[in-house]
Amino acid sequence: YVICTEDLRDHPDETMSKISSYLGLPEFDFTNVTNKGMYNVGFHTGYDTVTSWEEIQEKSMEDADDKISNIGYEVELSEELEKDLKAFFKPYNKRLFQMTGVNCNW
């Protein structure tokens, strides 16, 4: 089962329900959990610290000009290196998406 991390961020309740269903777990309302924010993002490891949606939005706005950002893990790449990496991974991502039927925005 493949999910895109963007789906967890953009549609957390729906995505968590799909994962739960796939695993054969009983139905569960994830709203109370997902409304708080995201866990295990930025420099918070584990699931004991939540990063609020407001903090995530603020950080995303701050990082809008960065080349690659994952809320707290920023890596600046030259345009040339970013282009080369995208070109290198493109056929592998395409094949992965074909095999899984899932198309992530990478």
Biopython code that builds the backbone (N, CA, C, O; Angstrom):
import numpy as np
from Bio.PDB.StructureBuilder import StructureBuilder

atoms = [
    (1, "TYR", "N", (0.849, -1.170, 0.000)),
    (1, "TYR", "CA", (0.000, 0.000, 0.000)),
    (1, "TYR", "C", (0.889, 1.225, 0.000)),
    (1, "TYR", "O", (1.790, 1.333, 0.832)),
    (2, "VAL", "N", (0.657, 2.137, -0.905)),
    (2, "VAL", "CA", (1.481, 3.325, -1.044)),
    (2, "VAL", "C", (0.615, 4.563, -0.839)),
    (2, "VAL", "O", (-0.479, 4.680, -1.393)),
    (3, "ILE", "N", (1.131, 5.477, -0.032)),
    (3, "ILE", "CA", (0.478, 6.778, 0.135)),
    (3, "ILE", "C", (1.518, 7.863, -0.105)),
    (3, "ILE", "O", (2.716, 7.642, 0.074)),
    (4, "CYS", "N", (1.060, 9.005, -0.502)),
    (4, "CYS", "CA", (1.944, 10.152, -0.673)),
    (4, "CYS", "C", (1.920, 10.951, 0.629)),
    (4, "CYS", "O", (0.862, 11.149, 1.225)),
    (5, "THR", "N", (3.077, 11.401, 1.056)),
    (5, "THR", "CA", (3.128, 12.166, 2.299)),
    (5, "THR", "C", (2.272, 13.423, 2.205)),
    (5, "THR", "O", (1.745, 13.898, 3.211)),
    (6, "GLU", "N", (2.136, 13.958, 0.998)),
    (6, "GLU", "CA", (1.304, 15.145, 0.814)),
    (6, "GLU", "C", (-0.156, 14.861, 1.182)),
    (6, "GLU", "O", (-0.862, 15.747, 1.662)),
    (7, "ASP", "N", (-0.604, 13.623, 0.954)),
    (7, "ASP", "CA", (-1.976, 13.261, 1.315)),
    (7, "ASP", "C", (-2.169, 13.269, 2.823)),
    (7, "ASP", "O", (-3.230, 13.656, 3.313)),
    (8, "LEU", "N", (-1.142, 12.843, 3.563)),
    (8, "LEU", "CA", (-1.234, 12.897, 5.024)),
    (8, "LEU", "C", (-1.338, 14.332, 5.509)),
    (8, "LEU", "O", (-2.039, 14.617, 6.480)),
    (9, "ARG", "N", (-0.642, 15.233, 4.834)),
    (9, "ARG", "CA", (-0.685, 16.646, 5.212)),
    (9, "ARG", "C", (-1.991, 17.303, 4.775)),
    (9, "ARG", "O", (-2.615, 18.030, 5.548)),
    (10, "ASP", "N", (-2.405, 17.042, 3.523)),
    (10, "ASP", "CA", (-3.544, 17.758, 2.953)),
    (10, "ASP", "C", (-4.904, 17.135, 3.270)),
    (10, "ASP", "O", (-5.911, 17.840, 3.320)),
    (11, "HIS", "N", (-4.938, 15.826, 3.484)),
    (11, "HIS", "CA", (-6.185, 15.112, 3.759)),
    (11, "HIS", "C", (-5.945, 14.068, 4.850)),
    (11, "HIS", "O", (-6.094, 12.870, 4.609)),
    (12, "PRO", "N", (-5.573, 14.520, 6.045)),
    (12, "PRO", "CA", (-5.140, 13.568, 7.074)),
    (12, "PRO", "C", (-6.211, 12.571, 7.510)),
    (12, "PRO", "O", (-5.918, 11.382, 7.639)),
    (13, "ASP", "N", (-7.434, 13.022, 7.739)),
    (13, "ASP", "CA", (-8.484, 12.105, 8.216)),
    (13, "ASP", "C", (-8.771, 11.019, 7.182)),
    (13, "ASP", "O", (-8.818, 9.833, 7.508)),
    (14, "GLU", "N", (-8.959, 11.434, 5.950)),
    (14, "GLU", "CA", (-9.274, 10.501, 4.869)),
    (14, "GLU", "C", (-8.118, 9.516, 4.653)),
    (14, "GLU", "O", (-8.339, 8.317, 4.484)),
    (15, "THR", "N", (-6.905, 10.025, 4.659)),
    (15, "THR", "CA", (-5.737, 9.173, 4.430)),
    (15, "THR", "C", (-5.559, 8.177, 5.564)),
    (15, "THR", "O", (-5.299, 6.999, 5.322)),
    (16, "MET", "N", (-5.698, 8.640, 6.793)),
    (16, "MET", "CA", (-5.568, 7.731, 7.943)),
    (16, "MET", "C", (-6.659, 6.665, 7.916)),
    (16, "MET", "O", (-6.396, 5.510, 8.253)),
    (17, "SER", "N", (-7.859, 7.025, 7.528)),
    (17, "SER", "CA", (-8.950, 6.052, 7.438)),
    (17, "SER", "C", (-8.659, 4.998, 6.373)),
    (17, "SER", "O", (-8.943, 3.817, 6.570)),
    (18, "LYS", "N", (-8.088, 5.429, 5.239)),
    (18, "LYS", "CA", (-7.742, 4.477, 4.179)),
    (18, "LYS", "C", (-6.656, 3.508, 4.652)),
    (18, "LYS", "O", (-6.726, 2.310, 4.378)),
    (19, "ILE", "N", (-5.666, 4.027, 5.353)),
    (19, "ILE", "CA", (-4.588, 3.171, 5.872)),
    (19, "ILE", "C", (-5.156, 2.176, 6.879)),
    (19, "ILE", "O", (-4.841, 0.987, 6.842)),
    (20, "SER", "N", (-5.983, 2.675, 7.762)),
    (20, "SER", "CA", (-6.607, 1.825, 8.779)),
    (20, "SER", "C", (-7.433, 0.720, 8.143)),
    (20, "SER", "O", (-7.358, -0.438, 8.554)),
    (21, "SER", "N", (-8.213, 1.079, 7.150)),
    (21, "SER", "CA", (-9.030, 0.096, 6.442)),
    (21, "SER", "C", (-8.149, -0.939, 5.747)),
    (21, "SER", "O", (-8.430, -2.136, 5.804)),
    (22, "TYR", "N", (-7.087, -0.480, 5.093)),
    (22, "TYR", "CA", (-6.182, -1.392, 4.403)),
    (22, "TYR", "C", (-5.564, -2.399, 5.383)),
    (22, "TYR", "O", (-5.384, -3.570, 5.049)),
    (23, "LEU", "N", (-5.250, -1.939, 6.571)),
    (23, "LEU", "CA", (-4.655, -2.809, 7.584)),
    (23, "LEU", "C", (-5.674, -3.707, 8.274)),
    (23, "LEU", "O", (-5.309, -4.561, 9.082)),
    (24, "GLY", "N", (-6.959, -3.514, 7.954)),
    (24, "GLY", "CA", (-8.003, -4.335, 8.548)),
    (24, "GLY", "C", (-8.346, -3.932, 9.973)),
    (24, "GLY", "O", (-8.887, -4.729, 10.739)),
    (25, "LEU", "N", (-8.031, -2.698, 10.322)),
    (25, "LEU", "CA", (-8.325, -2.201, 11.665)),
    (25, "LEU", "C", (-9.761, -1.706, 11.739)),
    (25, "LEU", "O", (-10.340, -1.318, 10.724)),
    (26, "PRO", "N", (-10.337, -1.717, 12.935)),
    (26, "PRO", "CA", (-11.701, -1.194, 13.064)),
    (26, "PRO", "C", (-11.757, 0.286, 12.705)),
    (26, "PRO", "O", (-10.761, 1.000, 12.821)),
    (27, "GLU", "N", (-12.914, 0.732, 12.274)),
    (27, "GLU", "CA", (-13.076, 2.150, 11.946)),
    (27, "GLU", "C", (-12.747, 3.000, 13.160)),
    (27, "GLU", "O", (-13.035, 2.629, 14.298)),
    (28, "PHE", "N", (-12.139, 4.147, 12.893)),
    (28, "PHE", "CA", (-11.754, 5.051, 13.970)),
    (28, "PHE", "C", (-11.856, 6.470, 13.446)),
    (28, "PHE", "O", (-11.483, 6.742, 12.305)),
    (29, "ASP", "N", (-12.354, 7.367, 14.265)),
    (29, "ASP", "CA", (-12.439, 8.778, 13.899)),
    (29, "ASP", "C", (-11.123, 9.449, 14.304)),
    (29, "ASP", "O", (-10.870, 9.668, 15.489)),
    (30, "PHE", "N", (-10.306, 9.766, 13.330)),
    (30, "PHE", "CA", (-8.989, 10.347, 13.584)),
    (30, "PHE", "C", (-9.037, 11.858, 13.782)),
    (30, "PHE", "O", (-7.996, 12.484, 13.976)),
    (31, "THR", "N", (-10.220, 12.450, 13.739)),
    (31, "THR", "CA", (-10.346, 13.908, 13.790)),
    (31, "THR", "C", (-9.655, 14.518, 15.006)),
    (31, "THR", "O", (-8.948, 15.516, 14.873)),
    (32, "ASN", "N", (-9.849, 13.937, 16.185)),
    (32, "ASN", "CA", (-9.236, 14.505, 17.387)),
    (32, "ASN", "C", (-7.719, 14.503, 17.322)),
    (32, "ASN", "O", (-7.066, 15.376, 17.895)),
    (33, "VAL", "N", (-7.167, 13.541, 16.637)),
    (33, "VAL", "CA", (-5.713, 13.450, 16.492)),
    (33, "VAL", "C", (-5.221, 14.404, 15.407)),
    (33, "VAL", "O", (-4.292, 15.178, 15.634)),
    (34, "THR", "N", (-5.832, 14.350, 14.247)),
    (34, "THR", "CA", (-5.341, 15.138, 13.115)),
    (34, "THR", "C", (-5.631, 16.627, 13.256)),
    (34, "THR", "O", (-4.917, 17.446, 12.679)),
    (35, "ASN", "N", (-6.658, 16.992, 14.007)),
    (35, "ASN", "CA", (-6.949, 18.410, 14.201)),
    (35, "ASN", "C", (-5.855, 19.123, 14.983)),
    (35, "ASN", "O", (-5.701, 20.339, 14.866)),
    (36, "LYS", "N", (-5.101, 18.384, 15.771)),
    (36, "LYS", "CA", (-4.043, 18.981, 16.584)),
    (36, "LYS", "C", (-2.860, 19.430, 15.738)),
    (36, "LYS", "O", (-2.184, 20.403, 16.073)),
    (37, "GLY", "N", (-2.608, 18.716, 14.634)),
    (37, "GLY", "CA", (-1.466, 19.046, 13.786)),
    (37, "GLY", "C", (-0.798, 17.782, 13.294)),
    (37, "GLY", "O", (-1.440, 16.751, 13.093)),
    (38, "MET", "N", (0.520, 17.885, 13.102)),
    (38, "MET", "CA", (1.284, 16.751, 12.578)),
    (38, "MET", "C", (2.296, 16.300, 13.624)),
    (38, "MET", "O", (2.836, 17.097, 14.391)),
    (39, "TYR", "N", (2.529, 15.007, 13.625)),
    (39, "TYR", "CA", (3.516, 14.422, 14.523)),
    (39, "TYR", "C", (4.740, 14.022, 13.721)),
    (39, "TYR", "O", (4.654, 13.788, 12.515)),
    (40, "ASN", "N", (5.874, 13.944, 14.391)),
    (40, "ASN", "CA", (7.105, 13.451, 13.788)),
    (40, "ASN", "C", (7.511, 14.281, 12.569)),
    (40, "ASN", "O", (7.901, 13.733, 11.538)),
    (41, "VAL", "N", (7.415, 15.607, 12.696)),
    (41, "VAL", "CA", (7.846, 16.503, 11.617)),
    (41, "VAL", "C", (8.898, 17.464, 12.149)),
    (41, "VAL", "O", (9.018, 17.677, 13.355)),
    (42, "GLY", "N", (9.643, 18.025, 11.242)),
    (42, "GLY", "CA", (10.686, 18.956, 11.639)),
    (42, "GLY", "C", (11.693, 18.266, 12.523)),
    (42, "GLY", "O", (12.130, 17.154, 12.226)),
    (43, "PHE", "N", (12.056, 18.904, 13.585)),
    (43, "PHE", "CA", (13.046, 18.320, 14.487)),
    (43, "PHE", "C", (12.392, 17.542, 15.614)),
    (43, "PHE", "O", (13.082, 17.098, 16.531)),
    (44, "HIS", "N", (11.078, 17.366, 15.569)),
    (44, "HIS", "CA", (10.376, 16.543, 16.553)),
    (44, "HIS", "C", (10.377, 15.107, 16.048)),
    (44, "HIS", "O", (9.798, 14.816, 15.001)),
    (45, "THR", "N", (11.006, 14.234, 16.764)),
    (45, "THR", "CA", (10.973, 12.821, 16.381)),
    (45, "THR", "C", (10.058, 12.088, 17.337)),
    (45, "THR", "O", (9.969, 12.439, 18.514)),
    (46, "GLY", "N", (9.392, 11.091, 16.847)),
    (46, "GLY", "CA", (8.459, 10.350, 17.681)),
    (46, "GLY", "C", (7.079, 10.971, 17.633)),
    (46, "GLY", "O", (6.812, 11.885, 16.853)),
    (47, "TYR", "N", (6.229, 10.464, 18.467)),
    (47, "TYR", "CA", (4.828, 10.871, 18.415)),
    (47, "TYR", "C", (4.348, 11.466, 19.731)),
    (47, "TYR", "O", (3.157, 11.436, 20.039)),
    (48, "ASP", "N", (5.281, 12.003, 20.500)),
    (48, "ASP", "CA", (4.900, 12.628, 21.758)),
    (48, "ASP", "C", (4.793, 14.143, 21.636)),
    (48, "ASP", "O", (4.341, 14.809, 22.567)),
    (49, "THR", "N", (5.207, 14.696, 20.488)),
    (49, "THR", "CA", (5.158, 16.139, 20.287)),
    (49, "THR", "C", (4.412, 16.435, 18.992)),
    (49, "THR", "O", (4.734, 15.903, 17.930)),
    (50, "VAL", "N", (3.416, 17.290, 19.107)),
    (50, "VAL", "CA", (2.629, 17.660, 17.937)),
    (50, "VAL", "C", (3.089, 19.037, 17.454)),
    (50, "VAL", "O", (3.379, 19.921, 18.260)),
    (51, "THR", "N", (3.153, 19.206, 16.146)),
    (51, "THR", "CA", (3.417, 20.503, 15.529)),
    (51, "THR", "C", (2.082, 20.996, 14.992)),
    (51, "THR", "O", (1.483, 20.365, 14.121)),
    (52, "SER", "N", (1.619, 22.124, 15.514)),
    (52, "SER", "CA", (0.287, 22.611, 15.152)),
    (52, "SER", "C", (0.215, 22.958, 13.677)),
    (52, "SER", "O", (1.228, 23.254, 13.042)),
    (53, "TRP", "N", (-1.005, 22.916, 13.139)),
    (53, "TRP", "CA", (-1.210, 23.279, 11.743)),
    (53, "TRP", "C", (-0.800, 24.728, 11.500)),
    (53, "TRP", "O", (-0.306, 25.063, 10.423)),
    (54, "GLU", "N", (-1.004, 25.595, 12.507)),
    (54, "GLU", "CA", (-0.603, 26.998, 12.356)),
    (54, "GLU", "C", (0.912, 27.109, 12.219)),
    (54, "GLU", "O", (1.407, 27.856, 11.375)),
    (55, "GLU", "N", (1.655, 26.362, 13.055)),
    (55, "GLU", "CA", (3.113, 26.388, 12.976)),
    (55, "GLU", "C", (3.585, 25.831, 11.633)),
    (55, "GLU", "O", (4.529, 26.352, 11.040)),
    (56, "ILE", "N", (2.939, 24.793, 11.164)),
    (56, "ILE", "CA", (3.285, 24.204, 9.876)),
    (56, "ILE", "C", (3.040, 25.211, 8.762)),
    (56, "ILE", "O", (3.872, 25.364, 7.868)),
    (57, "GLN", "N", (1.900, 25.898, 8.808)),
    (57, "GLN", "CA", (1.578, 26.901, 7.790)),
    (57, "GLN", "C", (2.593, 28.040, 7.811)),
    (57, "GLN", "O", (3.065, 28.473, 6.759)),
    (58, "GLU", "N", (2.932, 28.528, 9.010)),
    (58, "GLU", "CA", (3.909, 29.607, 9.120)),
    (58, "GLU", "C", (5.260, 29.171, 8.558)),
    (58, "GLU", "O", (5.890, 29.909, 7.801)),
    (59, "LYS", "N", (5.700, 27.976, 8.928)),
    (59, "LYS", "CA", (6.992, 27.477, 8.465)),
    (59, "LYS", "C", (6.970, 27.274, 6.948)),
    (59, "LYS", "O", (7.956, 27.556, 6.268)),
    (60, "SER", "N", (5.855, 26.790, 6.424)),
    (60, "SER", "CA", (5.740, 26.591, 4.983)),
    (60, "SER", "C", (5.838, 27.919, 4.248)),
    (60, "SER", "O", (6.445, 27.995, 3.180)),
    (61, "MET", "N", (5.241, 28.972, 4.816)),
    (61, "MET", "CA", (5.306, 30.291, 4.192)),
    (61, "MET", "C", (6.745, 30.807, 4.220)),
    (61, "MET", "O", (7.217, 31.384, 3.240)),
    (62, "GLU", "N", (7.445, 30.600, 5.349)),
    (62, "GLU", "CA", (8.833, 31.033, 5.462)),
    (62, "GLU", "C", (9.709, 30.314, 4.447)),
    (62, "GLU", "O", (10.642, 30.900, 3.899)),
    (63, "ASP", "N", (9.407, 29.042, 4.197)),
    (63, "ASP", "CA", (10.232, 28.205, 3.337)),
    (63, "ASP", "C", (9.798, 28.228, 1.882)),
    (63, "ASP", "O", (10.320, 27.463, 1.072)),
    (64, "ALA", "N", (8.855, 29.089, 1.538)),
    (64, "ALA", "CA", (8.290, 29.082, 0.183)),
    (64, "ALA", "C", (9.360, 29.253, -0.895)),
    (64, "ALA", "O", (9.208, 28.734, -2.000)),
    (65, "ASP", "N", (10.429, 29.967, -0.589)),
    (65, "ASP", "CA", (11.469, 30.193, -1.590)),
    (65, "ASP", "C", (12.575, 29.154, -1.555)),
    (65, "ASP", "O", (13.435, 29.140, -2.435)),
    (66, "ASP", "N", (12.568, 28.273, -0.542)),
    (66, "ASP", "CA", (13.606, 27.241, -0.466)),
    (66, "ASP", "C", (13.411, 26.225, -1.573)),
    (66, "ASP", "O", (12.303, 26.023, -2.068)),
    (67, "LYS", "N", (14.491, 25.600, -1.945)),
    (67, "LYS", "CA", (14.438, 24.600, -3.012)),
    (67, "LYS", "C", (13.724, 23.339, -2.544)),
    (67, "LYS", "O", (12.844, 22.827, -3.236)),
    (68, "ILE", "N", (14.097, 22.844, -1.384)),
    (68, "ILE", "CA", (13.457, 21.656, -0.829)),
    (68, "ILE", "C", (13.219, 21.921, 0.640)),
    (68, "ILE", "O", (14.132, 22.353, 1.343)),
    (69, "SER", "N", (12.018, 21.672, 1.117)),
    (69, "SER", "CA", (11.702, 21.917, 2.511)),
    (69, "SER", "C", (10.800, 20.830, 3.039)),
    (69, "SER", "O", (9.847, 20.418, 2.378)),
    (70, "ASN", "N", (11.104, 20.369, 4.230)),
    (70, "ASN", "CA", (10.265, 19.390, 4.896)),
    (70, "ASN", "C", (10.081, 19.822, 6.337)),
    (70, "ASN", "O", (10.374, 19.058, 7.256)),
    (71, "ILE", "N", (9.602, 21.032, 6.543)),
    (71, "ILE", "CA", (9.297, 21.604, 7.841)),
    (71, "ILE", "C", (10.403, 21.306, 8.848)),
    (71, "ILE", "O", (10.282, 20.387, 9.658)),
    (72, "GLY", "N", (11.445, 22.062, 8.793)),
    (72, "GLY", "CA", (12.520, 21.913, 9.755)),
    (72, "GLY", "C", (13.750, 21.233, 9.178)),
    (72, "GLY", "O", (14.828, 21.298, 9.768)),
    (73, "TYR", "N", (13.606, 20.600, 8.062)),
    (73, "TYR", "CA", (14.748, 19.957, 7.418)),
    (73, "TYR", "C", (14.942, 20.594, 6.054)),
    (73, "TYR", "O", (14.517, 20.044, 5.038)),
    (74, "GLU", "N", (15.572, 21.732, 6.033)),
    (74, "GLU", "CA", (15.744, 22.435, 4.772)),
    (74, "GLU", "C", (17.099, 22.092, 4.163)),
    (74, "GLU", "O", (18.113, 22.035, 4.859)),
    (75, "VAL", "N", (17.096, 21.872, 2.888)),
    (75, "VAL", "CA", (18.318, 21.621, 2.148)),
    (75, "VAL", "C", (18.279, 22.525, 0.928)),
    (75, "VAL", "O", (17.357, 22.446, 0.115)),
    (76, "GLU", "N", (19.268, 23.373, 0.806)),
    (76, "GLU", "CA", (19.322, 24.241, -0.362)),
    (76, "GLU", "C", (20.153, 23.567, -1.445)),
    (76, "GLU", "O", (21.283, 23.143, -1.207)),
    (77, "LEU", "N", (19.584, 23.479, -2.619)),
    (77, "LEU", "CA", (20.255, 22.878, -3.764)),
    (77, "LEU", "C", (20.414, 23.922, -4.848)),
    (77, "LEU", "O", (19.575, 24.808, -5.007)),
    (78, "SER", "N", (21.494, 23.808, -5.585)),
    (78, "SER", "CA", (21.631, 24.685, -6.745)),
    (78, "SER", "C", (20.561, 24.271, -7.755)),
    (78, "SER", "O", (20.096, 23.131, -7.744)),
    (79, "GLU", "N", (20.182, 25.189, -8.613)),
    (79, "GLU", "CA", (19.184, 24.873, -9.636)),
    (79, "GLU", "C", (19.655, 23.723, -10.515)),
    (79, "GLU", "O", (18.863, 22.866, -10.908)),
    (80, "GLU", "N", (20.939, 23.711, -10.820)),
    (80, "GLU", "CA", (21.497, 22.663, -11.674)),
    (80, "GLU", "C", (21.405, 21.291, -10.998)),
    (80, "GLU", "O", (21.013, 20.311, -11.631)),
    (81, "LEU", "N", (21.766, 21.223, -9.718)),
    (81, "LEU", "CA", (21.695, 19.944, -9.001)),
    (81, "LEU", "C", (20.255, 19.474, -8.861)),
    (81, "LEU", "O", (19.967, 18.290, -9.035)),
    (82, "GLU", "N", (19.351, 20.397, -8.547)),
    (82, "GLU", "CA", (17.939, 20.027, -8.440)),
    (82, "GLU", "C", (17.424, 19.468, -9.773)),
    (82, "GLU", "O", (16.720, 18.458, -9.799)),
    (83, "LYS", "N", (17.778, 20.126, -10.863)),
    (83, "LYS", "CA", (17.371, 19.672, -12.197)),
    (83, "LYS", "C", (17.944, 18.280, -12.479)),
    (83, "LYS", "O", (17.237, 17.407, -12.984)),
    (84, "ASP", "N", (19.215, 18.075, -12.156)),
    (84, "ASP", "CA", (19.858, 16.776, -12.381)),
    (84, "ASP", "C", (19.207, 15.671, -11.549)),
    (84, "ASP", "O", (18.983, 14.568, -12.046)),
    (85, "LEU", "N", (18.910, 15.962, -10.305)),
    (85, "LEU", "CA", (18.278, 14.960, -9.437)),
    (85, "LEU", "C", (16.875, 14.599, -9.926)),
    (85, "LEU", "O", (16.499, 13.428, -9.953)),
    (86, "LYS", "N", (16.115, 15.609, -10.307)),
    (86, "LYS", "CA", (14.775, 15.332, -10.833)),
    (86, "LYS", "C", (14.841, 14.487, -12.093)),
    (86, "LYS", "O", (14.047, 13.563, -12.271)),
    (87, "ALA", "N", (15.788, 14.804, -12.965)),
    (87, "ALA", "CA", (15.944, 14.031, -14.199)),
    (87, "ALA", "C", (16.368, 12.598, -13.894)),
    (87, "ALA", "O", (15.893, 11.657, -14.529)),
    (88, "PHE", "N", (17.256, 12.437, -12.928)),
    (88, "PHE", "CA", (17.724, 11.103, -12.567)),
    (88, "PHE", "C", (16.594, 10.243, -12.020)),
    (88, "PHE", "O", (16.455, 9.083, -12.408)),
    (89, "PHE", "N", (15.780, 10.805, -11.116)),
    (89, "PHE", "CA", (14.737, 10.021, -10.457)),
    (89, "PHE", "C", (13.450, 9.901, -11.271)),
    (89, "PHE", "O", (12.610, 9.052, -10.973)),
    (90, "LYS", "N", (13.289, 10.728, -12.279)),
    (90, "LYS", "CA", (12.045, 10.737, -13.057)),
    (90, "LYS", "C", (11.648, 9.358, -13.580)),
    (90, "LYS", "O", (10.499, 8.968, -13.373)),
    (91, "PRO", "N", (12.513, 8.599, -14.241)),
    (91, "PRO", "CA", (12.074, 7.284, -14.747)),
    (91, "PRO", "C", (11.752, 6.299, -13.620)),
    (91, "PRO", "O", (10.872, 5.451, -13.770)),
    (92, "TYR", "N", (12.456, 6.409, -12.502)),
    (92, "TYR", "CA", (12.183, 5.517, -11.372)),
    (92, "TYR", "C", (10.841, 5.850, -10.720)),
    (92, "TYR", "O", (10.071, 4.958, -10.362)),
    (93, "ASN", "N", (10.577, 7.142, -10.573)),
    (93, "ASN", "CA", (9.282, 7.560, -10.030)),
    (93, "ASN", "C", (8.157, 7.156, -10.970)),
    (93, "ASN", "O", (7.111, 6.680, -10.530)),
    (94, "LYS", "N", (8.376, 7.347, -12.261)),
    (94, "LYS", "CA", (7.352, 6.977, -13.250)),
    (94, "LYS", "C", (7.027, 5.488, -13.147)),
    (94, "LYS", "O", (5.860, 5.098, -13.155)),
    (95, "ARG", "N", (8.055, 4.673, -13.051)),
    (95, "ARG", "CA", (7.850, 3.228, -12.934)),
    (95, "ARG", "C", (7.144, 2.886, -11.623)),
    (95, "ARG", "O", (6.238, 2.052, -11.609)),
    (96, "LEU", "N", (7.545, 3.512, -10.541)),
    (96, "LEU", "CA", (6.886, 3.285, -9.247)),
    (96, "LEU", "C", (5.409, 3.635, -9.344)),
    (96, "LEU", "O", (4.559, 2.876, -8.878)),
    (97, "PHE", "N", (5.099, 4.771, -9.941)),
    (97, "PHE", "CA", (3.708, 5.202, -10.060)),
    (97, "PHE", "C", (2.915, 4.250, -10.950)),
    (97, "PHE", "O", (1.745, 3.977, -10.680)),
    (98, "GLN", "N", (3.545, 3.747, -12.005)),
    (98, "GLN", "CA", (2.873, 2.773, -12.872)),
    (98, "GLN", "C", (2.594, 1.475, -12.110)),
    (98, "GLN", "O", (1.508, 0.906, -12.223)),
    (99, "MET", "N", (3.568, 1.016, -11.342)),
    (99, "MET", "CA", (3.432, -0.254, -10.618)),
    (99, "MET", "C", (2.378, -0.176, -9.510)),
    (99, "MET", "O", (1.649, -1.138, -9.268)),
    (100, "THR", "N", (2.305, 0.973, -8.845)),
    (100, "THR", "CA", (1.428, 1.097, -7.683)),
    (100, "THR", "C", (0.078, 1.719, -8.015)),
    (100, "THR", "O", (-0.882, 1.564, -7.260)),
    (101, "GLY", "N", (0.000, 2.420, -9.137)),
    (101, "GLY", "CA", (-1.235, 3.124, -9.472)),
    (101, "GLY", "C", (-1.412, 4.394, -8.651)),
    (101, "GLY", "O", (-2.485, 4.996, -8.664)),
    (102, "VAL", "N", (-0.378, 4.800, -7.942)),
    (102, "VAL", "CA", (-0.405, 6.007, -7.130)),
    (102, "VAL", "C", (0.563, 7.017, -7.751)),
    (102, "VAL", "O", (1.713, 6.686, -8.038)),
    (103, "ASN", "N", (0.097, 8.238, -7.956)),
    (103, "ASN", "CA", (0.931, 9.269, -8.566)),
    (103, "ASN", "C", (1.148, 10.401, -7.572)),
    (103, "ASN", "O", (0.262, 11.227, -7.353)),
    (104, "CYS", "N", (2.329, 10.429, -6.978)),
    (104, "CYS", "CA", (2.666, 11.478, -6.019)),
    (104, "CYS", "C", (3.272, 12.670, -6.767)),
    (104, "CYS", "O", (3.783, 12.530, -7.878)),
    (105, "ASN", "N", (3.204, 13.824, -6.145)),
    (105, "ASN", "CA", (3.698, 15.050, -6.764)),
    (105, "ASN", "C", (5.170, 15.289, -6.388)),
    (105, "ASN", "O", (5.509, 16.267, -5.723)),
    (106, "TRP", "N", (6.034, 14.361, -6.837)),
    (106, "TRP", "CA", (7.459, 14.529, -6.556)),
    (106, "TRP", "C", (8.155, 14.929, -7.812)),
    (106, "TRP", "O", (9.370, 15.126, -7.808)),
]
sb = StructureBuilder()
sb.init_structure("model")
sb.init_model(0)
sb.init_chain("A")
sb.init_seg("    ")
for serial, (resi, resn, name, xyz) in enumerate(atoms, 1):
    if name == "N":
        sb.init_residue(resn, " ", resi, " ")
    sb.init_atom(name, np.array(xyz, "f"), 0.0, 1.0, " ", f" {name:<3s}", serial, name[0])
structure = sb.get_structure()
